């Protein structure tokens, strides 16, 4: 059986962050590509800035606290209170940790977005579901899928989204 071939050039054009292509095989045999894949991953990790960054021990407590929380999101002010309560009082360090947690997918934040910069999403699945509710809403369908910031006359309660949750998804 021939191995599956992918269009490497097209994939690299579309996804320029691809580091390597490694042929692997799930069948247990001597040459399955796993050692080569491991080496490619280790090489890529060695060049990544955040992988070797200092991560103070106290930050693990903050990460665990956020991961244990049941709320789908918290304000950035609340995030700062949690940090301070667990010993991280430096605002710059809190920002740096927020960046790490965002990169890890533990606590998504949108510090560069004027509307969302004060929110920290603790449950990525929750935000995916919320966006899905918006893009499949009747209001958006009636506009043939077109909208703009502040332009979607979306009524969250009609789509099953509570008022508290809706503020994260509102466009105004």
N, C-alpha and C positions, 0 to 999 in steps of 0.2 A: 504494500500500500504506500502510495506517495504521501509525503507530509503536506499538510495544508500550507499553501503559500499566501502571504498577504502582500498587498501593494505597499511596500515600505516607503517609497517616495511620497505617495499620496498621504499616508499616515503621518509622516514627518512634516509635511507641509501643513497639514491640518492641526497637528499636535507637536509643535516644535520642541516641547520639553521632553520628548521621548529620548532616552539616553542610549538604548541599545535594543536590538532584537536578538532573542535567544531561543533557538528551537528546543522544545522540550517534548517529552513523550510520557504519558501516564503509565505505560506498560513497564513493569519492572524488568529492566535489562541493564546491562553494563553501561551503555551510552544513552542515557535518557535526558541529558542536558541539565540536570538539576545542579551539579557542581558549577557549571558555567553560569547558570542563572544566579546562584548564590554569590558567585564572584562579581557578577555585574551589579547586583543589588548592593553588595558591600562597597564597591567602587563608587557607585552613585551616592550612597550615604556618606562616604568620606568627604565628598565635596559640598555637602549641604551644611550651611551655616548653623541652622538651629539644632542639628543633631549633636553637636559638640558644645553647645552653649551651656553656661552655668545655669543650673536649676536649683536654687536654694531649697534646702529640706523643707522649710516652712511652706513653700509653694505647693508641695504635694498635699498638705492638709487642705489648702484652699481648693485645689483641683478635686480632691475627694469630696469635700463639702458640696461643691457645685454639682458634681456627678450624682450625689445622693438626693439632691433636691427634687421634689415632685412638681414644682411649678414649671410650666413650659418656657417661661422667660422671666427675667428680672430687669429692673432698671440698672443702668451703669452705676448710679449712686448706691444702690443696694449692693452691687458687686463690690464697690469700694468699702462699704461697711463690713462686708464679710471678710475682705482682705485685712482691714484694720483689726477686726475682732480676732483674727488668727495671727496677728503680729506683723503684717506687712502694711506699714503706714506711709511708705514713700510712694507718692502719686506716680512718679516716673516708672518705678518698679511695677506698680499695679498695671500701668499701661503695657509694659513689656510682657508681663504675665498674660494679660488679656490677648496679646498677639499670639503667644505660644498656644494658649487654650483654643483660640480661633483656628490656628493652623492644624491642631490636633482634632478639631471637630467636637470638642467637649463643651465649649461655650462660645457660640458664634456671636461676633459683634461686628458692627459695621461703622467703625470709628470714622471712616472717610465719607460717610453718607450723612448729610445734614439732617434728614428726617429720622434716620434710624440710629444715629450715633449714641443715643442714650438708652438703647435697649441691648440686652444680652440674652440670646436664645440658648436655653439649656437643653432643649429637646429638638434636634434637627428634624426628626420625623414630624413633629408638630408643625413646624414652619412649612415643610413640604406639603403637608395636608392642607394647610391654610392657603397656600399659593394655588394648589390644585382646585380648591373650592372657588377661588376667584376666577381662574381661567376656565372653569366649567360652569360658571354662574350664568343664569338667564340674562342678566343685565349685559354681560360681555357678549353673549351670543346675539342679542338684539343689535349690538353695535358691530356685528360681524368680526368680532375679535379685536377691534381697534379701541385703544384708549390712550390716555396721556396722564401725567401726574395731575391729580385733582379732577380728572375727567371721567372717572368711572362712578356712575351713580349706583353704588353697590350698597345694599342693605344687609350687613352681616347677620343680623338676627334671622332674616329670611333664609339664609344659607346655613344656619345652625352654628354660627360663631358668636360667642358671648361678647358682651360689651368690652370687657377687660381685654380679651384676646384681640378684638377688632382694632384697638388702637395701634397695634403693631402693623396690621395690614392696611390701615387706612392710607389713602394717598393725599390727604389734606393736612 
